[in-house]
Amino acid sequence: MDTNSVLSILLRYVNGQYKKDTNYDIALALLTHYSEIPKKTINEISDLCYVSPASISRFVKLIGFHSFQEFKNACLNTLDISKTDYSPKVIKANKNDVKEILQHYTNRVISNIQFSYDHLDFEQLDRICSYIHDSDDVLILGLEFSTLLAQHVQNRFALMNKYISVAISNEEQLESAHALKEGSTVIILSVEGGYFYRHNEVIQILLEKKVKLVVLTMNEHQKMINEFIDREVILCSQDNTNTESRISLLYTLEIIIMYYCIYFTY
């Protein structure tokens, strides 16, 4: 279990539950009291959730943890937003700094988008869209925010009569990788290349399956990428100091969607 994913697991559980059952109530209560979890016992947590300790124990196993203690440790190890998203300059800023910081952020977003456009290879776009069009199996993989964009891509391609699979949890990604036919197309969204060392087991399966790999990243020199024979690397950003690359990653995906629409649906 990737401990950094516990918050996302709880959020997905709440967002994906159409039936508001006891497990939904537990997940919602845990999110409401998330910062308190590492300091509380299972009995105290069960009181916060208005259920029995046994119900808490069953729930944490349902979402992939072996024990309540493992779940608590995962909550404790969740990184604060100040450590994951923003530079020290932003974290230490006050209201008087906001205009300058937002202007700087906006300039970097624009610069990233221009960088992405300037590095577009239209022959490469044609190859990538051909891979997507011709492959029976197309799978998109990524971490956290990238999986949100992957679902958007899945939706847009469905409108063009092309089904693309999206795997979100670690377990789903492993299962989806195993299920791929040899020579399938896999798109990995990983701006800084972190997917390749955090999901080494998935990468090894993809190598064995001899997939056609498409990577959207700013780290084209990631060692594992070069182990794939059929690979296409799209540079989608040049700076990610304060999450600027999220915007340019979406921009690059929209370029692929638009290109596919123009050249492969009419």
C-alpha positions in Angstrom: 0.0 0.0 0.0 1.4 3.4 -1.0 0.9 5.4 2.2 0.7 8.7 0.3 -2.5 7.6 -1.4 -4.6 7.2 1.8 -6.3 10.6 1.5 -7.1 10.0 -2.2 -8.5 6.6 -1.3 -10.9 8.2 1.2 -11.9 11.0 -1.2 -12.5 8.5 -4.1 -14.6 6.4 -1.8 -16.8 9.3 -0.8 -17.1 10.7 -4.3 -17.8 7.3 -5.9 -20.5 6.1 -3.5 -23.9 6.6 -4.8 -25.4 4.6 -1.9 -24.8 6.5 1.3 -24.2 3.5 3.6 -22.2 3.0 6.8 -18.9 2.8 5.0 -19.7 6.1 3.3 -20.4 7.7 6.7 -17.1 6.3 8.1 -15.1 7.6 5.2 -16.7 11.1 5.5 -16.1 11.2 9.2 -12.4 10.1 8.7 -12.0 12.9 6.2 -13.6 15.4 8.5 -11.2 14.4 11.4 -8.2 13.4 9.1 -5.5 15.4 11.0 -6.6 13.8 14.3 -6.4 10.2 13.2 -2.7 9.6 14.0 -3.2 10.7 17.6 -6.3 8.6 18.4 -7.1 5.0 19.3 -9.5 2.8 17.3 -12.0 3.3 20.1 -11.7 7.1 19.9 -12.0 7.0 16.1 -15.1 4.7 16.3 -16.7 7.3 18.7 -16.1 10.1 16.1 -17.6 7.9 13.4 -20.5 6.7 15.6 -19.8 3.1 14.8 -18.1 0.2 16.6 -14.3 -0.5 16.6 -15.1 -3.6 14.6 -16.7 -1.5 11.9 -13.6 0.7 11.7 -11.4 -2.4 11.5 -13.5 -3.8 8.6 -13.5 -0.5 6.8 -9.7 0.0 6.8 -9.3 -3.5 5.4 -12.0 -2.8 2.8 -9.9 0.1 1.5 -6.7 -1.9 1.4 -5.0 -1.7 4.8 -4.1 -4.8 6.8 -4.8 -3.2 10.2 -5.9 0.0 11.9 -2.3 0.7 12.9 -1.2 0.5 9.3 -4.0 2.9 8.3 -2.9 5.3 11.1 0.7 5.2 10.0 -0.4 6.0 6.4 -2.4 9.1 7.7 0.7 10.2 9.7 2.9 9.9 6.7 0.6 11.9 4.4 2.6 14.9 3.2 1.4 18.4 4.0 0.4 20.6 1.0 3.3 22.9 1.9 5.7 20.0 1.2 4.1 18.8 -2.0 2.8 21.8 -3.9 4.5 25.1 -3.1 7.9 26.6 -2.8 9.1 28.1 0.5 8.6 31.6 -1.0 4.8 30.9 -1.4 4.5 29.2 1.9 6.1 32.1 3.8 4.2 34.8 1.8 1.7 37.2 3.4 -1.2 39.0 1.8 1.0 41.9 0.6 3.0 39.4 -1.5 0.0 37.8 -3.2 -0.3 39.9 -6.4 3.4 39.4 -7.2 3.3 35.7 -6.5 0.2 35.2 -8.6 1.7 37.2 -11.5 4.9 35.2 -11.3 2.8 32.0 -11.3 0.8 33.1 -14.3 3.9 34.0 -16.2 5.3 30.6 -15.6 2.1 28.9 -16.6 2.1 30.8 -19.9 5.8 30.0 -20.4 5.2 26.3 -19.8 2.3 26.3 -22.4 4.5 28.1 -24.9 7.3 25.7 -24.2 5.0 22.7 -24.8 3.7 24.2 -28.1 7.2 25.0 -29.3 8.3 21.4 -28.7 5.3 19.8 -30.5 6.3 17.3 -33.1 3.4 16.8 -35.5 4.8 13.6 -37.0 5.0 12.3 -33.4 1.4 13.4 -32.7 0.4 11.4 -35.8 2.2 8.3 -34.5 0.7 8.6 -31.1 -2.9 9.1 -32.4 -2.3 6.1 -34.7 -1.3 4.0 -31.7 -4.4 5.0 -29.9 -6.7 4.5 -32.9 -5.2 1.1 -33.9 -4.7 -0.5 -30.4 -7.4 -2.7 -29.0 -6.1 -1.9 -25.5 -5.2 1.6 -24.5 -4.4 2.3 -20.8 -3.6 5.6 -19.0 -1.5 5.5 -15.8 -0.4 8.3 -13.5 -0.2 9.5 -9.9 -2.8 11.5 -8.0 -3.7 14.6 -10.1 -2.7 12.8 -13.3 -5.5 10.3 -12.8 -8.0 13.1 -12.7 -6.8 14.3 -16.1 -6.8 10.7 -17.3 -10.5 10.4 -16.6 -11.2 13.6 -18.6 -9.2 12.1 -21.5 -11.2 8.9 -21.2 -14.4 10.8 -21.4 -13.4 12.8 -24.4 -12.2 9.8 -26.4 -15.4 7.9 -25.5 -17.2 10.7 -27.4 -15.0 9.7 -30.4 -16.0 6.0 -30.1 -12.6 5.1 -28.6 -12.6 3.4 -25.2 -9.5 4.0 -23.1 -8.9 2.4 -19.7 -7.9 4.3 -16.7 -6.5 2.6 -13.6 -6.4 4.7 -10.4 -5.4 2.8 -7.3 -2.2 0.9 -7.0 -4.0 -2.4 -7.1 -6.0 -1.4 -10.2 -2.9 -0.3 -12.0 -1.2 -3.7 -11.4 -4.3 -5.6 -12.5 -4.7 -3.5 -15.6 -1.0 -3.9 -16.5 -1.3 -7.7 -16.2 -4.5 -7.7 -18.3 -2.9 -5.9 -21.3 -2.3 -7.7 -24.5 1.2 -7.7 -25.9 1.8 -4.6 -28.0 -0.9 -2.5 -26.4 -0.6 1.3 -26.0 0.1 2.7 -22.5 0.1 6.5 -21.8 1.9 7.5 -18.6 1.3 11.0 -17.2 4.2 11.9 -15.0 5.5 15.4 -15.1 8.6 14.9 -13.0 9.0 11.2 -13.8 8.0 10.0 -10.3 5.7 7.3 -11.6 8.6 5.2 -12.9 10.3 4.7 -9.5 7.1 4.6 -7.4 5.5 1.9 -9.6 8.5 -0.2 -10.7 6.5 -3.4 -10.6 4.0 -2.0 -13.1 6.8 -0.8 -15.3 8.4 -4.2 -15.4 5.1 -5.7 -16.5 4.8 -3.1 -19.3 8.3 -4.0 -20.5 7.5 -7.7 -20.6 4.3 -6.9 -22.6 6.4 -4.9 -25.1 3.8 -2.1 -25.0 4.0 1.1 -27.1 4.7 3.7 -24.5 3.6 7.3 -24.6 5.0 9.5 -21.8 4.0 13.1 -21.0 6.7 14.5 -18.8 9.3 17.3 -18.3 11.9 14.7 -17.4 12.8 13.1 -20.7 16.0 11.6 -19.3 14.2 9.3 -16.8 16.3 6.1 -17.2 13.3 3.7 -17.2 11.7 5.4 -20.2 14.6 4.5 -22.4 14.2 0.8 -21.7 11.1 0.8 -23.9 11.7 0.0 -27.6 8.5 1.7 -28.8 8.4 5.0 -26.9 7.2 8.5 -27.6 8.1 11.2 -25.1 6.2 14.5 -25.2 7.7 17.4 -23.2 4.7 19.0 -21.5 6.5 21.5 -19.2 9.8 23.1 -18.2 9.0 24.3 -14.7 7.0 22.8 -11.8 8.1 25.0 -8.8 4.5 25.8 -7.7 2.4 23.2 -9.7 2.6 25.2 -12.9 2.9 22.0 -14.9 -0.6 20.9 -14.0 -1.9 23.4 -16.5 0.5 22.6 -19.2 -0.1 18.9 -18.8 -3.8 19.5 -19.4 -2.9 21.7 -22.4 -0.8 18.9 -23.9 -3.6 16.4 -23.4 -6.1 18.7 -25.1 -3.7 19.0 -28.0 -3.7 15.2 -28.4 -7.5 15.1 -28.1 -7.9 17.8 -30.7 -5.4 16.3 -33.1 -7.2 12.9 -32.8 -10.6 14.5 -33.4 -9.4 16.3 -36.6 -7.4 13.4 -38.1 -9.1 10.2 -36.9 -12.8 10.8 -36.6 -13.8 12.4 -39.9 
